């Protein structure tokens, strides 16, 4: 059986990508022809996750993404069709979920993964599990028991469901406390405010390290808040006792955890945190805020973790000092944390075994189309976004679909104003060739009469004087659109009827 899993890159620091690096090679050991569909908008940029899977012998299909969701759906479908997969998992990548509609029509089973209980996955459930049957998945995996219960209560459709936390390896060596060595507290994960509350984590670490000379803290990870974190670390005056160490390679995570003693995680929500499981597997004691999802799967307050209130500014300091001052308590919690990963069957081996059984049950035998029909971006009409509007976000192609179809039917001449990268990307990615593309408009008179990507560049006067022939339509693809639009209006062009900013 051939199973294809989706990963987005390059180097997107998230649990699902870290999971796949371990998961796919283990599936292959179980006899599954597990392959990777690697999707990226930055082709050619190195990716540590992709490199590691390639070194592990996992076949990789590269898919270059564009600017618009429909074009991405078309690209994903082309990648899936190229390997004749029996099962396809979009993992956490939205265009791949949309692609599942067409993939399933080819006789390929599609398995979604609910990695968290945030609004994004609420929308995934509403659209691809409970929504229009045409967009419905074949099955779904949940990474925590809470997510399984939530899906059961929220969904009206009984899709095949598997409980399969993203397991982690349990190394032979565990964290140890050596006489005279500092007590090391770590944070490992994305450096982002939403979900991870990273500014709050850093504030707790500053207060904790500042209160005890024998405590040091290391922040592992990367993300949109990295610059703010770096400034806080630089300005706090704690020197090397509080430092950032960047994102960890998959192989480097366990080594880093084995040199730590406690881990702080104050997330607003989680599925079942992989970085938490990695730390526990190494005997690192979690200092955590309680979350709805994942907590009950593995954490037991006072037995294998210490629970704090993230709003209590002194809670992490008190918990850390309790472990520093009572080595026996730390040792007991450390041993129990490490054992809990195996006892709760949260290892990489158990995860792969569960997926193998689920893949076998979902795969369609001898049901694939010999020649799949690939959808064209111009023909893809995406389902409406959910009423909540708080989860899924997308960039639909070329404005309203009805507008594009109307221009094709009316055979109106179409110009693209702007010969820069935005304009060229629009022509390249949005199937402008299906329209009557007359060429480019550019305000720079030096470009008039030249050719860009085989099409002639003309000046704006061709629109003002009517020399363009039949009433043209103009796509404005320029950073100067706020200056261009008033000119079009002065010349009698109406928004959406005669021009559209893209």
PyMOL commands that set and color helices and strands:
alter all, ss='L'
color gray80, all
select helices_A, chain A and resi 15-29+48-55+69-81+94-105+119-128+133-135+145-154+198-211+226-235+239-241+252-258+274-281+295-298+315-325+327-343+348-362+377-379+401-410+421-429+432-434+445-447+461-464+481-490
alter helices_A, ss='H'
color red, helices_A
select strands_A, chain A and resi 2-9+33-40+60-64+87-91+109-114+139-142+160-163+183-188+215-220+242-246+262-265+285-288+305-307+413-417+436-441+451-452+455-458+473-476+499-501
alter strands_A, ss='S'
color yellow, strands_A
deselect
rebuild
show_as cartoon
